[in-house]
Amino acid sequence: MSQATPNTIKKVVLAYSGGLDTSAIIPWLLENYNCEVIAFVADVGQGDEELVGIEDKAIKSGATACYVVDLKDKFVNELIAPAMQAGCIYEKQYLLGTALARPVIAEAQVKLALELGADAVCHGCTGKGNDQVRFESTFAALAPQLKVIAPWREWTMRSRQDLLNYLAERNIKTSASATKIYSRDANLWHISHEGGELENPWEQPTDGVWTLSNSPQQAPDQQEIVELEFIEGILTQVNGQTLNQTEALIKLNSIGAEHGVGRIDIVENRLVGMKSRGCYETPGGVIWYQGLRGIEELVHDRACQRLRHDLGQRLSDVLYDGQWFTPVREALLAAVHSLATKLTGTVRIALYKGNVTVIGRSSPLSLYSEAFATFEEDEVYQQKDAAGFIRLFSLASRIRALKQGGLA
């Protein structure tokens, strides 16, 4: 994989969203690279509002064709589901909504480029963000022969207003405006918000930031109970209804958004070295994540729980850093799937004004035994046996105190 230069490219496939950046990229490519531009749109559940009319929009901007590829099931089954089996969460809050979508989008872009005989791929990621690394690492892993065009690292435009002026000069229509101050990324898993007042970490997000969920104050005054069933870490039922994982996520998003679930406000550490402040809404994801944690408490002993958490942290970094198509990801997922074979059971979760609380869990593979844990009389545990255990467990401390004299 290498960077493209003008007059060396005949056909390029652009990851196109129809937003301000990629709307400007199409005419910019035509003017600066004099090549055919194919628009590629990944449908990862961002919603009809962003997809309706997008093919026509791309063509009017100068693309010779626009391909909209439905990736929703692939996104859920191949990225979201294993990430939840692992318990992936970045910096204790972020459920990786943007990072999770990038491998499936970039992979499909590469496949289309190869099918169409393109010699380059293009993305609209800025030179400050994580996404440029995620896209280009995927390009390198899957098709290193393709050249890469990253306009934000080449053109002289530096602001939203610059892009608006550029399009206006060419009579290219856009729904973007100078008053739309937030940068958002939406998919079936989440929606992210950056920009505006969020660039000052002291400022509280205004109501205009949030678009998917109710605030806790707006949420219903009565809690709602959701029951989830998992088989080997795969979400199979919501409230007794058998659903595929995509259907289940859509249902959980609706339920969670109503109750103000899944909002976070985080200052995170970007891969490129800077900190950024963003607000994320992941209502269904938080319910899914907590549901598996509830099952885990029953079926894994302490060592397995800690291993799962360690694997989740490692896999979170792999996802965040754009290293999905690597041997380390394959190795991590092999361990994740091994532990997930025990994640079978049913969990009940209470939703109330932004809170998600596991209130019941059961599993045929449960390690919990009321006979052992009860405070009432039992016949399976001899409490006097604990004395020998404690004596051996504290032996090192005992020897150290005898050698050093303790507090005497």
N, C-alpha and C positions, 0 to 999 in steps of 0.2 A: 504494500500500500504506500502511495506517495501523494504528495500534494500536487494538484493539477496546476497547469499554467495555461494562459490564453493561447488559442490556436492549436492546442494539442487534444482538445476534447470534441468529439462529434455528437455524443448523446449522453445526457446526464439524467439520472433519476433523483428527484428532489423529494425529501420528506416534507410534505405539504400539509399545513393545517388550515389554511385560509385566513389566518390571522395577519396582522400588520407585517411582521417580519418576512414571512414566506411569500406574501403578496408582492412585496418589493423585490424579493430574490429572483422571481421569474424574469421580469424585464431586465434586471441587472445581469443575469446570466446571458441573456440574449445579446445585450450590448457589450459585455466584456469578454465573453467566451465564444460568441457567435456559434452556438451549438443548439441542437434540438433539446428541449426540456420536457421531460415526462414528469407529471405530478403524481406522487404516491400518497394516498391518504389511508392511515391505519384507523379502522374503527375499533377502538378499545373501550367503547361504552361512554364516550364523551357526550353523547346525546344528539338528538335530531337538530337542535338549534345550531350546532356547529357543522352539521353534515348536509343539511338541506341546501341544494343548489351549489354545492362545492365544486362539482365537475365543471359546470358552466362558468363559475368564477375563475377556475384555473385556466380554462381555455381562453377566456376573455383577457386574462393577464398575459397570455402569450404561450402557454403550454400547448403542445400538439396533442396531448392525451392526458387523461386523469383516471387513475385506477383507485377505486375505493375497495379495500380488502377487509372483510369481517374477521377480526382476530379476537373477539370477545371470549369465546370458549377456550381458545388456546391460551389466552392471557390468564384466565381463571384457573384452568386445569394444570398448566405447565409452570406457572410462576407463582400465582397467589397461593394455591393449595400447598405446594411444598414449603413455601415460606412460612405458612401458618403451622404446618407440621413441625417445623423447626422452632417456631416461636420467635421469628425475626422481628426485631424492633431496634431502630437506630437511636442511640443516645437516650434510651429509656422512654422515649415518647413517640417517635416517628415511625409509622408503619410502612414507610418506603413506597408511598403511592406512585410517585413519579419514577423512581428508580426501578420498581417492579415492571413497569410497562416498557421500558427501553429495550431490553433484550428481544422481546417479541416483535416490536416495531422495527428495529434495525435489521433483524434477521429477515423479515418479510421484504424489507426494502432491498436488501442484497439479492434475495431470490428473484425479485422482479427485474432488477438491473441485469442479472445474468440471463434471464429468459428473453429479455428484449435486446440483448447484445450491446448494452450500454458500456461505456468505458470509464464512467465516473458516477459517483454518488455525491449528494449535497445535503447539508442540514442547515437549520437556522439557529443553531445554538450560539450563544455568545462566548467570547473568549474568557469570561470570568467564571463560568459555571461548571457544574459537574457533567451536564449532559453531553458536551463535546467529547469528553473522555469516554462516556458510555457508548455513544454511537461509533466513534472511531475505533474503539477497542473491539467492538463487534465486527466492524468492517475488516479489521486486520485479522481477526481470528477466522472469519468465514470466506473472505475473498480479498486477499492482500494485493491481488493484481489490479483491483479497482482504484482509480485515483479519487481523491477526496477534495471537495470544494467547500470551504467554510467562509462564507461571505463576511461574517462579522470580524474575521481576522484579516480581511483584505480591503473592504471598502472604507471610504472616508466618512460615511455617516456614523454619527455617534449618539443620536437621541431619537426619541419617538417622533418629535416634530420634524427632524430631518427626513425620516421615512415617509411621513405624511406629505411633506413638500415634494418629495421624489415622485410619489404616486400621482399627486395632483398635477404636476408638470406633464405627466404622460396620460392624463385623463383616465387613469385606472381607478375604479371605484373601490372603496373599502368601508367596512362597517366600523373600523377603528376611528377614534377621534382623540384630540388632545385632552378631552375631559375624562376619558376612560383611563384612569391612572393605575389600575391594578394589573399585574401580570398574573394570569391564572393558567393552571394546567389541570384538566379534568379527564377522568376515565372512570371505569366501572368501580374502581376501588376507592377513589378519593377525589377531592379537588383541593388544589393548593392556591394560596394567595400571597403575592409579594408586591412591593411597591407602595406608593402613597405614604400614609402616615406610618406604615410598618417599617419604613427605613430608619425610623427613630425608635430604638428599642424601649425607650421610656414611655412612648405614646401607647395608650390602650387602643385596640382595634375598634373602629366605629362599626355600627350596624351594617354599613355598606360593604364591609369586607366579606361577611358571611353570606353565602348564597344557597347552601344545600340544606342546612339544619336549622331548627328552631334554637333560640337561646334557651338556657335552662329556665329563665324567667317566663318565657312564652310556652314552655312545655306543659303538658297536662299535669293537673294536681294529683292524679292517681297514678300509682306505679303500674307497669305492665309486665307480666311474666312471659318470658320466651323460653321455649323448650327446644333444645338442639340435640340431635343424635349424630354421633360420629362412628364410623367403622374404619379402623386402622388409620385414624387421623383425617379421614375424608368426611366432609359434611354431607349427610344424606337426607336429613329431615329437619324441617322447621315447624314446630307446633304440631307434630304428628303427620305432617304432609310430606310425602316423598318428592324431592326435587333434585334436579342436577345442581351442580355447584354454582353455575351462573345464575340460575333461577333463585337459588337460596340467597345469594349475595344481594340480588335486586330486592328481594323481600326484606332482608335484614337492613338494607340501606333505608328503605321506607320507614320501617318500624323505629330504627335508631334515630333517624333525622327528626321524627316527630317528638322524641323525648330529649332532644338536645345532646345526644350522645356523639362522641368522637371528635370534638373540637380540641385542638391544641394550639398553643402559641409558643414557638420555640426559636431560640437563637442557636443555630446548629453550626457545626464545623464542616465546611465544604472540603472536598478532596483537594481542591486547588490551593488551599491554605488560608483562605479568608473565612470569616464568620458571616452568616446571613440570617436574617430574621424572616420567618414565614409563619403563616397560619394555615393549618390543614384541617380538613373535615373528612373523617373516615368512619361514618356511623356503623355500617355493617361490619367493617373490619374489626372494630374494637369488640363487638359482641362475639364474633368468630374467635378472635384471639383469646378472650377471657374464657370462652367455652372450653377451648382445648386446655387452658391452664387448669380449669376445674377437673377435667378428666385426668390430667396428668397427676394431680394430687392423690388420686386414688390408685393409679396403676403403676406408677414408677416409685422405686425406692429412692433414698436420698442421692445415691451415687448416680443413678440414671437421670434424675431430675437435674442435677448439676451439669451432667454431660449434655443434656438437651439444651440447657440454657447457654452453655459454652458454644455449642454448635450453632445456636441461633445467633449469638453475637458474631461469630466468625462469618456465617453466611450473610448476615446483615451488611458487614463490611464488603464482602464480595459483591453483593448487589449494589450497594451505594457507590462503590468504586468502578462499576462497569466491567466486572471480571466474571460474568456469568459463563461465558464460553471458554472455560479454563479447566485443566485437570483438578485444581483444588476444589472447584464447585462440584465436580463429579464425585470426588471423594467425600466431601461433606454431605452431599445428598444421600450417598450410600449409607452413611451412619444415621442420618435423619430418618430415612425410611425404615431402617432396622428398629429404631426406637418407636416409630409410629405404629408398628404392628400391635402395640399394646394400647394405643389410644382409641379404645372402643368403649362406648357408653353413652349415657344420656345426662344432660346437665340442664338445670333450670336457672334462669338468670332474671333478676329483677332490674328493670329500667326505670329510673326516676330522676328527672331534672338533671340530666347529664351524667348521672352515676350508673355504673354497670356492676352489679353485685351478684356473684354466684351464690345461690341460696339452696341448692340441692344438686347432688351428683350421684350416679350409680353406674356400675360397670360389672359385667360378668368376670372381668379380669382384676377386680379390685383386690388390693393387698390389705385393705382395712378390715380389722376383725373386732367387732364389738365385744366379743368374749375376752379379748386381751386388753382392750382399751377402757373397759368399764370401770367406774368408781365403785360399783356395787361388788358384792361378793362373787368371786369366780374360782374356778378350779383348774385353770390352765396356766396360771402365772404365780409362782412362789415368790412373794416379795422379798423374802430373806435372801434369795439368790442374787439380788442386786448388790449385796455387800461385797461378794467376791468379784463381781464385775467392776465395781467402783475401785476396789483395791488394785486390780490389775490395770485399769484405765489410768489411774493416777500414780502408777508406780514410778514413772520418770520424775514426777514432782516430788514424790516421797524420797527418792534417792538423792535428788538435788538438795533437798532441805537437810537431810542427814549429813551430807558432805559439807554444806555451807553453814549449817547451824540454824537455818530458818530465822525466825524473829528473836530467838533467845539470845 
